[in-house]
């Protein structure tokens, strides 16, 4: 099986997974347990509803694709785990100062990493991504609307986060072409600029 | 085909949430009410998904062993549970159980089939106990328990059968990523439980 064929199939699978989640019939949940369906949808939409979250999550995938093996899968595995740990801290009432600033900075730093095609040792990338994941998790973990199921909410936002990483990885596959690699770095610059915008909003 | 098979665990994850306080009425009798009860319980589905991921990752022998141990243990635990007066508060243990299985998937633990079967047995026994005691409080009986057990068996059978043939590197990574999602949800569940206990 050729590499390009494998990439095409990976891309097709990722698009299919994203499409299933996007087009899942939300109306079908309208008559199930009170609040619980809302919990899942709220969780699913939470990471997507904030562009600062989206930028950082996609950037993790982009950077992973740039770093190639094994970072391409280690980072997206580590991120949800550490993010959940951040959520756990939030749920336990342990405050984390500067959550919004941390999220904005994560987009800036990850964007710069992609822009510069920076390739540090795996453990450095892992630590960097994990530190930012704590901020994202803390924000998610403390924002469950009253009356909704914690399990459904958690499921929703973990799935959404994973799919955003998958989208980042799928986009990052363009790194295999010379023009694509340049475009990928341009996307990194856009992510970093977006982060600067959100940082200005967080501190302003 | 293989990528299509990867969608099975995802579909399991996005199934509609659970109903509470009473068994969902399927209109087809207590057996199907029990089966539907399981299908509408996301926490149960999450654990079964984790088991299927582990069994699928470890291969045919492990999957077969798990498929034998799980329903037997679930049935035994459920029968004991039906005799209980109240549902034991095992929410923490339940979450810890699927987190453990999920973590074994994440690290791709090289477990012997007998160990996978033992894990499936412990998981089945624990959740059987919870199912049985819940059914007892809802005035439901053995037919509903059988429906739950059969639904659990079929879910793990179908999911693990879809996963076992996936030997390509990427597909195995995808399974491990799904395992990390299970652990992440478990971590958050610990937080929700702590919050509701406080």
Interface residues (C-beta under 8 A of the other chain):
Chain A: X6 X9 X10 X12 X13 X16 X17 X20 X21 X24 X28 X29 X32 X33 X36 X37 X39 X40 X73 X76 X77 X78 X80 X81 X83 X84 X85 X87 X88 X90 X91 X92 X93 X141 X149 X150 X151 X152 X154 X155 X158 X159 X162
Chain B: X3 X6 X7 X10 X11 X13 X14 X16 X17 X18 X19 X20 X40 X42 X43 X46 X106 X170 X173 X176 X177 X180 X181 X183 X184 X185 X186 X187 X188 X189 X190 X191 X192 X194 X195 X196 X198
